[in-house]
Amino acid sequence: MGFAVFAFCVIFALIASGGLLVFYREAMLKRITDAINPRPKQRTLMGAIQSTGSSLGGMVERFEKVLPKSQTEVSVALQRLISAGYRNESALKVFNGSKVLVPVLLASLAWVTGFAKINPFFVYISALGLGFLIPDFWLGRQISSRQKRIRRGLPDVLDLLVICIEAGLSLDQATARTAQELIGAHPDLCDELGIVVLEQRAGIARAECWKHLADRTGVDSLRNLVSMIVQSEQFGTSIAKTLRIHGDTLRTQRVQQVEEQAAKTSVKLVFPLVLFIFPALFVVVLGPAVILMMESFATLNH
């Protein structure tokens, strides 16, 4: 087993080095040219990271055309990637390519380590199925975490919007200013607000821009906010008051969720108590009595 793992590591290192030589040929030529003819502008660490990510993405994109996909599946995957914050053109290709590359890697790992010898059919089928589902699970976790961050930062964004509107700015100007000011504290939500600002500058109606925001994120609190903004425009009510009330409502809901989780703690503790604490308690309490009874029965039998 140890020799198989060592052989797998050596083969993987050789394949990886060969792939790097093939895909980094242009980068190596450029680096040699820069060394021969130095220029004032040097490559930064961020540029090297971006080139590395693009090269690895190109490697994964080569597997993208293996699986046949319908237009509906492409639309759903693209919507999920946008909800996770991946709007790059190559994101969909990398995602589809990973659904082919990961199963192959898992099956290869099972073969090299010898784990497949236990039950080859079951192990290979499990590796292929699990590898096909891992990218979907990972993307689902990315979407959930991003929605949680957006939901957490929404009350702060609403407070700053209210301050900007009460200071005399319009809703469009307040949205642009809020996206600039809170980009460090809540980058995900401010990124979405920046897209709203760009769509408004492109000539799209305000209500449509906010609806697109709710569709991209999939957060219920944002959907409610969009509905309130649209109704406020239609009926001519104060947008600042509407945003303040919605922000207070979100904070109240957050407190209620924390209280709900605290109330569920006592119920959740029942399972550890039954599975781990009570058996040990029974052994400590009833153990001596059982031993005495066994000794008494043994004495009676003699």
NORCORBEL-V431488 format. One record per run of one state. SS is the DSSP state (a for helix, b for strand, c for the rest). FROM is the first residue (numbers start at 1). LEN is the number of residues. If there is no record, write none. Layout:
BEGIN
SS FROM LEN
SS FROM LEN
END
This chain:
BEGIN
c 1 1
a 2 22
c 24 1
a 25 12
c 37 8
a 45 17
c 62 9
a 71 14
c 85 6
a 91 23
c 114 1
a 115 3
c 118 2
a 120 47
c 167 4
a 171 11
c 182 5
a 187 15
c 202 4
a 206 12
c 218 2
a 220 16
c 236 3
a 239 63
c 302 1
END
